[in-house]
Amino acid sequence: MHQSIYQRVFFNYLQLLIVTALFIQKATKQEIKQEDAYVLYFLHQRNCYEQGICESEVQQEYLHWCERTLDKYPDNLEWDKTIERLREEKIIDIENEKIYLKELVLGHIK
């Protein structure tokens, strides 16, 4: 079927808008809670981008890390809610019982 040049141009323009919207969404900075930031920094320190970390062991390792790094346990840690929130925001992913970072973590803990 023969498409007019205007139909093709419009279709290409529409594709460009979709790609641009997806890029802008991925490039925006996300503000997160302090407890989320600690968990993300811990996962970053463990290089969980490709190798992941075992879901059944991560909470205990995180608590030990907090004690060594922050000299305290986090106040009112709600681990399951934190992990679910990070998963909903597509910052982490859980596959085969391992937690993976999907987003690059920038910054440091003061």
N, C-alpha and C positions, 0 to 999 in steps of 0.2 A: 504494500500500500504506500502511496506517495504522501509524504509529510511535507508541509510547507516549511520554508526556512524559519518562519516565525514560531511554528510549533517546536522545532528543534532548538531554537535559541531560548525559548521559554523553558523547555525541559532542562537544558544545560544550566540556565540561571537558577532554576529551582534546586537542582542538585548542588550547586555552589552554595546556596543559602543553607541547605541542610548540613553540609560539611562544615561551613563556617560556624553554625550554631553548636555543633558537636565539639568543635575545637575550642570555642569560647567557654563552653561548659567545663571542659577538662582543664583549661588554663586558669580558671578562677581560684583564688585562694580561699580555703575553707577555714573558718574559725571553729575551733573545737574546745571542749572542756579540758580543764587541767588534768583530770584523771585520764582522759583519753590520750592527751599528749604524752603522759608518762608511759602508758602502755605502748603507744606507737614508737616512742624513742627506744624503749626496751626491745621491741621487735626489730627496729632498725639496727640496734647494737648487735643483735643476734643474726643479722643478715637474712631476714626472712623473706627476701624478695623472690628467690628462686628455690631455696632449699626448704623453707617453711620450718615450723616448729610443732612438735607433737601437742595436740590439743589437750591431752590428758595430763601432761606434765607442765604446761606453760604457766599456769596460775601459781604453782608453788615456786617455780624458778623466778617468776616476776616478784613475788614477795621477798625472796632472798636478795634479788637485785635491788629492790627498794631499800632494804635494810643496809646494804653495802653502799649504795650510791647516794641515797637521800638521808641516810642515818635514821630512818623511821619507816613504819608501815604507812601506806596511804590511808587517810581518814575515810571511813565509811565506803570502802571499796565494794562496789556492786559489779563483780567481774562479768557475770552473764549479761547484764544490761549494757555494760561498756562494750563487750565484744559484739553484741547484737546491733548496737548503735553504729559501730564502726563498719560492720558488715552491710547494714542498710545504706550507709553513705558511700558504699563501694570503695572504702579505703583498704579494707582487708577482705580476704576470701578464705573459705574453709573448704579444702578438698582432701579426701582420703584421710580424715581426722588430723589434718595439719593446717595450721594457720599461716597464710601468706600475705605479705604486704603487696598491695596493688599500686600504691602511690608512693612516690619518692618522698622521704622525710627529710626536711631541711631544718636546720637550727640545732640548738643545744639546750640542755637544762641548766638553769642558773642555780 
